[in-house]
């Protein structure tokens, strides 16, 4: 089937001038012409135009596109595989960009006073506000949430580094207890559970034993929190939850 330059321009959402330019540089020359010299495009031309538009969308210069499409060793399937790989890579990059923007938006809402460089130094690739919106929805009207937000907004880089250091030190010790097979309701592990509660009290809000056991239950009920602790050490989420409950009972 033959198509006029106007039909092709409309279908491909490009301008007639663009098609003329592609013809002039030899990137896309129509398969035929009318006796009066008007361009006529066939199905193969439209397929080539589709490839051109795809590579252009990914930022390839016209000269490089011509080299790619005129490769004698590349068949249509090879082009599709290449485009699939390129597009998959772009999707991954865009997803990373979206995630970075979301982190920045949450940090802005939480008003954490750190520059991007300082945030990377403190948190690395971990998002400290990963569940910020959910926390806001669950506890935004509570005094504990308001206190935590106000305190976090005033912390410096040194404060966050200290918090991170204390949490990592605590994490190493409870993982060591888990690995050694120390019972979760032992005095040693209940002391670590109490230390966990005190870290929250010292840096964020007044975490009562009732609130602390509620957090323990959430660590098991919410797959995201469970995954966070399981990533540190298999079985840690359940181990910590059991220790928190045992500690709360022992201090009741």
N, C-alpha and C positions, 0 to 999 in steps of 0.2 A: 504494500500500500504506500502511496506517495502523499507527503504532507507539504503544505506551503510553509514558508518561513514564518508567517503570522500564526499558523496553527501550532507550529512547534514552539514558538515563543510563549504562546498562551498556555500550552500544556505543561511546559517545563518551568514556567514562571521566570523567564529571563526576557530581556529586551531583544527586539529585532536587531538593534545595533550590536548587541553582544554576539549574536549569531553571525552577523556580518564580519565582526572582528575575528571570531574563531575561524571563519572561512579564509580570511585574508592571511592569517598566520599559519594556515595548514593544520590547525588543531582539529577542526571539524568541517570538512568539506562535504557538501551534500552529494548524495549518490547520483543525482541526475539534475537536469535542467529542462525547462520547457523550450520549445522552438524559439520563444521570444527571449530566452536567457534567464528566466526566473528560476530560483532555487527550488528543488524538490528533494525532500528528505525521506529516506526509507526507514524501515524498522531497525536495521543495523545502525543507522545514524543516530536514531533515538537512544539506542542502548549505549552507544559511545558517549552521547551527551549526558546520559545518566551518570556514567562513570566520571566524566569531567566535573559535573556539579558536585559529586561526592568528594572528590579530591580537593576541589576548591573550598568546600565547606570546612575541610580539615586544614586549610591554610597552605596547600601546595601551590607553588608558582606554576603558571601555564607551561613554561618550558619543561619543568620536571614532569608535569602531567603527560605531556606529549611523549616524553621518553618512556614513561611507564606504560602508556597505552599502546605504543608502537613496538614494545618488546616482542620479538617473534616467538619467544619461548613461553609467553604468558597467554594462556587461554582464558575464556570467560570465567571458568570456575576458579582459576588462580586469582583473578581480579576480585572475585567475591570473597575468597578466603582472606586476601590481603585487606580488603575493606572491612571485613568482619573483625579482624585482629586490630586494625587501627581504631575502629569505632569502639570496640571493647576497652581498649586502652584509654580512649578519650572519656568514656563513661566513668571508668575508675578514677581518672584524674578529676573529673567534675564532681564526683561523689566526695572525694577528699576535700575539694574546695568548698562544697556545701557544708561539710562537717566542720571545717575550720571557721566558716562564717557563723554557723550556729553556735560554736563555742564562744566566738567573740561577742555575739549577741547576748548570750547568757551571762558572760562575764560582765558585760556592760550593765545588764539588769541587776546582777548581784553586786555590782559596784566594787569588785575586787581591785584594789589599787596596785596593780602590777603592770609594767610595760610588757609588750609581747616577748621581749628577750628575757625578762625576769620570770614570766609565766613558764617559758620553756625551760629555764634553768631549774625552777622549782618542781614543775609537774611533768616535764618531758612530754611524751605523747599521751599522757593520761589526762582526761578532761575532769577537773575537780567539780564541775557543775553538771555532770552527765545526767543527773536526775533532778536538776534544779527546778524545772517547770513542774514536775510531778510533786516535788516537795512543797512547792508554793501552793499547789492545788490542795494537797492533803493538810498542810499545817500552816498555810499562810496567815490564817486568822488567829494563830496562837502566839502567846507571849514568847515562848521558847524560840519560835521561828524568827520573830522580830529581833530578839536579842542576838541570835546567831548572825543574822544579816548585818546588823549594826557593827558587831564585833569584827566580822570578816572584812567589812569595808575599811576598817582602820588598820588592818595588819600590813606590815611592810614585808619586803622580800625576806628579810632576816627572820621575821616571825614565821612566815610560811615554811622557810627552810628548817626552822626549829621544830615546827609541827610535823613536817615530813620526817625529820630525823627521829623524833620520838615514836611516831607510828611505825617506822621501819624497824626500830629497835624492839618495840613490842611485838611486831610481827615475827621477827626472827626467833624470839623466845617462845611464843606460843606454838610456832611450827616445830620447834625443837621438842616441846613437850608432847605434841601430837605424834611426832615421829618416834619418840621414845616409848610411846604407849602409856603415858601417864594418864590416869583416869580423869575425865572432865570434871568430876565432882571432888577431886582431891584438893587439898589446901593450896597446893602450888598453882594449879590451873584456875581455881576460883580467885586467887589473888591476881592472876593475869586478867580475868574477867573484870575484876574491880578496877584494875588499872585502865582497862579499856573504857569503863564508865567515867573514870576520873579525867581521862584525856578529853572526853566530850565536855565535861563540866568545865575544865580549865580553859579550853579554847573556844567553845561554842555556846553551850547553854546548860542550864541546870537539868541534868539528866537523872531523874529519880529512878529507883529500882523498877517501878512500874513502867516507866518509859523505856528503860533499858531492856526489860523482857519483851516489850512490844517490838523493839528493834530486832531482838533475837528472832522473834517469830517471823518478822518480815524478811530476815536473811534467808529463811527456809521457804517462805511462801512466794517470794518474788524471784523468778528464775534469774533475773539480772544480778541481783545481790548475791544469790547463791553462786552464780558463775564467777563473780568477782573474787569471792573467797576460795572457790575451788581452783581458780587459776593460781592462787598463791600456793595452795597445797590441797590435794584431794582429801576430802572429808573434813576440811577446816570449817565450813559453814555450820555443819551439824555439831561439830566439836565445840565451837565457840558458843553456839546457841545453848547447848546443854550446860556449859560452864556458866553462862550468864544466869540461867534459871537457877542453877544450884547455888550460885553466889547470892542471888536475891533471897532465896529461901533461907539460907544460913544467916542472913542479916535481918530477917523479918522480926 
